[in-house]
Amino acid sequence: MKELVLLIAKALVDNPDKIEVKEIVGEKATVVELKVADGDKGKIIGKEGRIIKAIRIIVNSASAKLDKRATVEVVE
């Protein structure tokens, strides 16, 4: 999931070298933390959160295919 989020985020932001993706694996679910430059946060979140919702849907679908659960969080 980490690679998927990194690939999507690099396509959206102006500073792809400042992206940090951290994966926290738990018993039931995996949390993917996405950290981007301050100027790129709006591009990741999108109007009314539409882009981050779409990223979460893609990651959730990909993880469901592997019989796992995953979620994406944008951290500051």
Backbone as CSV, one residue per row, in Angstrom:
resi,resn,N_x,N_y,N_z,CA_x,CA_y,CA_z,C_x,C_y,C_z
1,MET,0.820,-1.192,0.000,0.000,0.000,0.000,0.871,1.265,0.000
2,LYS,2.021,1.151,0.653,2.915,2.298,0.756,3.346,2.782,-0.633
3,GLU,3.673,1.847,-1.497,4.119,2.195,-2.845,2.987,2.808,-3.663
4,LEU,1.781,2.325,-3.471,0.617,2.849,-4.187,0.347,4.298,-3.801
5,VAL,0.366,4.593,-2.508,0.139,5.961,-2.036,1.254,6.877,-2.523
6,LEU,2.490,6.399,-2.502,3.623,7.195,-2.968,3.496,7.521,-4.448
7,LEU,3.096,6.574,-5.240,2.925,6.773,-6.678,1.839,7.802,-6.976
8,ILE,0.718,7.700,-6.302,-0.383,8.649,-6.507,0.015,10.047,-6.050
9,ALA,0.652,10.140,-4.880,1.029,11.437,-4.327,2.062,12.143,-5.206
10,LYS,3.016,11.400,-5.749,4.035,12.003,-6.615,3.420,12.617,-7.859
11,ALA,2.357,12.037,-8.345,1.702,12.559,-9.544,0.922,13.843,-9.256
12,LEU,0.575,14.092,-8.009,-0.282,15.228,-7.670,0.457,16.473,-7.197
13,VAL,1.619,16.312,-6.592,2.274,17.441,-5.929,3.342,18.102,-6.802
14,ASP,3.752,19.321,-6.375,4.817,20.047,-7.059,6.202,19.634,-6.569
15,ASN,6.307,19.209,-5.321,7.587,18.806,-4.728,7.574,17.317,-4.383
16,PRO,7.746,16.439,-5.365,7.668,15.003,-5.072,8.810,14.491,-4.201
17,ASP,9.900,15.253,-4.098,11.023,14.810,-3.275,10.771,15.024,-1.780
18,LYS,9.756,15.786,-1.424,9.443,16.053,-0.013,8.318,15.177,0.527
19,ILE,7.949,14.162,-0.213,6.882,13.255,0.233,7.477,12.201,1.161
20,GLU,6.802,11.984,2.270,7.169,10.913,3.194,5.947,10.029,3.415
21,VAL,6.132,8.731,3.231,5.043,7.776,3.452,5.516,6.763,4.480
22,LYS,4.726,6.610,5.531,5.059,5.684,6.606,3.901,4.708,6.768
23,GLU,4.222,3.436,6.883,3.196,2.404,7.002,3.249,1.806,8.406
24,ILE,2.114,1.856,9.091,2.010,1.292,10.434,1.086,0.081,10.358
25,VAL,1.663,-1.079,10.566,0.907,-2.321,10.444,0.397,-2.744,11.807
26,GLY,-0.909,-2.936,11.887,-1.537,-3.387,13.122,-2.086,-4.790,12.944
27,GLU,-2.773,-5.275,13.970,-3.345,-6.620,13.899,-4.434,-6.729,12.847
28,LYS,-5.352,-5.753,12.855,-6.495,-5.829,11.944,-6.385,-4.890,10.759
29,ALA,-5.628,-3.805,10.915,-5.599,-2.810,9.848,-4.208,-2.207,9.716
30,THR,-3.979,-1.610,8.559,-2.744,-0.905,8.275,-3.071,0.569,8.080
31,VAL,-2.287,1.432,8.691,-2.461,2.871,8.530,-1.279,3.387,7.718
32,VAL,-1.581,4.080,6.640,-0.551,4.673,5.800,-0.570,6.172,6.065
33,GLU,0.524,6.684,6.625,0.625,8.103,6.931,1.341,8.811,5.789
34,LEU,0.737,9.861,5.283,1.279,10.620,4.154,1.633,12.021,4.624
35,LYS,2.877,12.398,4.414,3.338,13.730,4.791,3.901,14.400,3.542
36,VAL,3.396,15.607,3.240,3.852,16.359,2.071,4.247,17.762,2.509
37,ALA,4.857,18.515,1.597,5.226,19.902,1.879,3.969,20.723,2.151
38,ASP,4.126,21.805,2.916,2.970,22.632,3.290,2.218,23.164,2.074
39,GLY,2.927,23.542,1.023,2.283,24.083,-0.172,1.521,23.046,-0.968
40,ASP,1.819,21.773,-0.744,1.178,20.698,-1.503,0.013,20.051,-0.768
41,LYS,-0.232,20.442,0.477,-1.320,19.826,1.244,-2.680,20.002,0.584
42,GLY,-2.910,21.185,0.049,-4.185,21.448,-0.610,-4.390,20.601,-1.842
43,LYS,-3.295,20.273,-2.524,-3.403,19.437,-3.720,-3.720,17.991,-3.362
44,ILE,-3.251,17.549,-2.221,-3.546,16.182,-1.773,-4.968,16.089,-1.227
45,ILE,-5.395,17.095,-0.494,-6.734,17.064,0.108,-7.809,17.386,-0.925
46,GLY,-7.591,18.403,-1.740,-8.552,18.756,-2.772,-9.742,19.531,-2.223
47,LYS,-10.584,20.014,-3.131,-11.775,20.748,-2.721,-12.721,19.811,-1.990
48,GLU,-13.109,20.248,-0.798,-14.021,19.476,0.058,-13.508,18.060,0.344
49,GLY,-12.187,17.854,0.232,-11.593,16.556,0.545,-11.812,15.492,-0.507
50,ARG,-12.130,15.884,-1.707,-12.457,14.898,-2.747,-11.261,14.046,-3.157
51,ILE,-10.081,14.650,-3.262,-8.915,13.891,-3.725,-8.473,12.881,-2.673
52,ILE,-8.403,13.294,-1.417,-8.000,12.357,-0.369,-9.031,11.245,-0.212
53,LYS,-10.305,11.556,-0.408,-11.337,10.510,-0.380,-11.118,9.502,-1.493
54,ALA,-10.762,9.986,-2.680,-10.508,9.096,-3.816,-9.282,8.221,-3.550
55,ILE,-8.238,8.806,-2.957,-7.042,8.026,-2.624,-7.389,6.947,-1.608
56,ARG,-8.199,7.301,-0.618,-8.604,6.320,0.399,-9.424,5.188,-0.213
57,ILE,-10.286,5.513,-1.163,-11.089,4.485,-1.822,-10.200,3.526,-2.616
58,ILE,-9.228,4.071,-3.334,-8.306,3.234,-4.121,-7.507,2.312,-3.207
59,VAL,-6.969,2.860,-2.122,-6.170,2.054,-1.189,-7.043,1.010,-0.500
60,ASN,-8.246,1.385,-0.119,-9.157,0.440,0.521,-9.525,-0.699,-0.421
61,SER,-9.759,-0.387,-1.679,-10.089,-1.422,-2.665,-8.908,-2.351,-2.911
62,ALA,-7.713,-1.778,-3.021,-6.523,-2.595,-3.248,-6.235,-3.493,-2.052
63,SER,-6.434,-2.975,-0.844,-6.186,-3.798,0.339,-7.262,-4.864,0.512
64,ALA,-8.490,-4.562,0.118,-9.567,-5.561,0.214,-9.292,-6.740,-0.711
65,LYS,-8.652,-6.461,-1.812,-8.303,-7.532,-2.742,-7.294,-8.501,-2.114
66,LEU,-6.501,-7.987,-1.171,-5.521,-8.808,-0.461,-6.052,-9.313,0.882
67,ASP,-7.368,-9.168,1.112,-8.031,-9.558,2.361,-7.442,-8.844,3.574
68,LYS,-7.160,-7.565,3.418,-6.646,-6.748,4.513,-7.424,-5.448,4.549
69,ARG,-7.172,-4.631,5.574,-7.804,-3.309,5.684,-6.707,-2.270,5.757
70,ALA,-6.914,-1.155,5.084,-5.928,-0.088,5.117,-6.645,1.265,5.034
71,THR,-6.033,2.264,5.634,-6.555,3.609,5.572,-5.396,4.571,5.391
72,VAL,-5.692,5.746,4.845,-4.673,6.755,4.576,-4.957,7.972,5.444
73,GLU,-3.927,8.468,6.116,-4.031,9.663,6.940,-3.007,10.677,6.463
74,VAL,-3.406,11.937,6.360,-2.481,13.008,6.014,-2.013,13.623,7.327
75,VAL,-0.698,13.582,7.578,-0.146,14.120,8.817,0.593,15.416,8.536
76,GLU,0.686,16.248,9.556,1.358,17.534,9.403,2.781,17.462,9.856
